[in-house]
């Protein structure tokens, strides 16, 4: 019975790890988007937002 609980903890930990990784990636992208130059020289990175 303890092995099931252990596996559940491992799966939840991995899920949290993956979610936090994608959150950090999204935060960095949005931070770059907010601070981009206004002349449009960096727009290649942000085609999906425009």
C-alpha positions in Angstrom: 0.0 0.0 0.0 2.9 2.4 0.7 4.3 1.9 -2.8 1.1 3.4 -4.3 1.3 6.5 -2.1 5.0 6.9 -3.0 4.2 6.6 -6.7 1.4 9.2 -6.3 3.9 11.6 -4.6 6.4 11.1 -7.3 3.8 11.7 -10.1 2.5 14.9 -8.3 6.1 16.1 -7.8 6.9 15.7 -11.5 3.7 17.4 -12.5 4.5 20.4 -10.3 8.0 20.5 -11.7 6.8 20.6 -15.3 4.2 23.2 -14.5 6.6 25.5 -12.8 9.1 25.1 -15.7 6.5 26.2 -18.2 5.4 29.1 -15.9 8.9 30.4 -15.7 9.3 30.1 -19.5 6.1 32.0 -20.1 7.1 34.6 -17.5 10.4 35.2 -19.3 8.7 35.4 -22.7 6.1 37.9 -21.4 8.8 40.0 -19.7 10.8 40.2 -23.0 7.6 41.1 -24.8 6.8 43.9 -22.3 10.3 45.3 -22.6 10.8 45.0 -26.4 11.8 47.9 -28.6 9.0 49.9 -30.0 10.4 50.2 -33.5 9.4 46.6 -34.3 13.0 45.2 -34.7 12.3 42.3 -32.4 8.9 41.3 -33.7 10.1 38.0 -35.1 10.1 36.5 -31.6 6.5 37.6 -31.0 4.5 36.9 -34.1 1.9 34.9 -32.2 1.2 37.9 -29.9 0.7 40.5 -32.6 
